Amino acid sequence: NQLAVTGVIPLKHATEADVLVSGALASQESNQDPIDLAFLAAAKAHHVFDGLVAGTPVSFSPFDAKTRRTEAIVEQNG
């Protein structure tokens, strides 16, 4: 009984890796949220962060049922 990302359908010019990176950056393992953990596991399994410059979290807003979103601001390369 564990959530998993089994497929990604990117929109427009995005790639599967773009979606997984964005989802993982907007996730925190410490929250133990099942959706966050699924994105983090998928990003790790697909090695989407290999070769990318590490980012620095600036802010994080956990999932809000009213806005139906999680948001993270990450600084990368200035």
C-alpha positions as CSV (number, residue, x, y, z in Angstrom):
1,N,0.0,0.0,0.0
2,Q,2.4,2.6,-1.2
3,L,2.0,5.3,-3.9
4,A,4.3,5.3,-6.9
5,V,4.8,7.3,-10.0
6,T,4.2,4.7,-12.8
7,G,4.2,7.1,-15.7
8,V,4.6,10.7,-16.7
9,I,2.9,12.6,-19.5
10,P,4.7,15.9,-19.9
11,L,2.9,18.9,-21.5
12,K,4.2,21.0,-24.4
13,H,8.0,21.2,-24.4
14,A,8.7,19.6,-21.0
15,T,10.4,16.2,-20.7
16,E,9.6,13.4,-18.3
17,A,12.8,14.4,-16.4
18,D,11.6,18.0,-16.2
19,V,8.4,16.9,-14.5
20,L,10.2,14.6,-12.1
21,V,12.7,17.3,-11.1
22,S,10.0,19.8,-10.5
23,G,7.9,17.4,-8.5
24,A,10.9,16.3,-6.4
25,L,12.0,19.9,-5.8
26,A,8.4,20.6,-4.5
27,S,8.6,17.6,-2.1
28,Q,10.2,17.0,1.3
29,E,11.1,13.6,2.6
30,S,10.7,14.8,6.2
31,N,7.0,15.4,5.7
32,Q,6.5,11.7,5.0
33,D,3.7,12.7,2.6
34,P,3.0,9.7,0.3
35,I,2.9,11.9,-2.8
36,D,6.2,13.6,-1.9
37,L,7.8,10.2,-1.2
38,A,6.5,8.8,-4.6
39,F,8.0,11.8,-6.5
40,L,11.3,11.6,-4.6
41,A,11.6,7.8,-5.3
42,A,10.8,8.2,-9.0
43,A,13.3,11.1,-9.3
44,K,16.0,8.9,-7.7
45,A,15.1,5.8,-9.7
46,H,15.4,7.8,-13.0
47,H,18.6,9.6,-11.9
48,V,17.1,13.0,-12.9
49,F,19.5,14.9,-10.6
50,D,22.6,13.3,-11.9
51,G,24.8,16.0,-13.5
52,L,22.5,18.9,-12.3
53,V,23.9,21.7,-10.1
54,A,22.4,21.4,-6.6
55,G,19.8,24.0,-5.7
56,T,19.3,25.8,-2.5
57,P,15.8,25.8,-1.1
58,V,14.5,29.4,-0.5
59,S,11.0,28.6,0.7
60,F,8.6,25.7,0.9
61,S,4.8,25.6,1.2
62,P,3.3,22.2,1.9
63,F,0.2,21.0,0.2
64,D,-2.8,23.3,0.8
65,A,-6.3,21.8,0.0
66,K,-7.6,25.3,-0.8
67,T,-5.1,26.0,-3.5
68,R,-4.6,22.4,-4.4
69,R,-0.8,22.8,-4.7
70,T,2.6,22.5,-3.1
71,E,5.1,25.1,-3.8
72,A,8.9,25.4,-3.5
73,I,11.2,28.1,-4.5
74,V,14.7,26.8,-5.2
75,E,17.7,28.9,-6.2
76,Q,20.0,27.3,-8.7
77,N,23.0,28.9,-10.4
78,G,22.2,32.3,-8.8
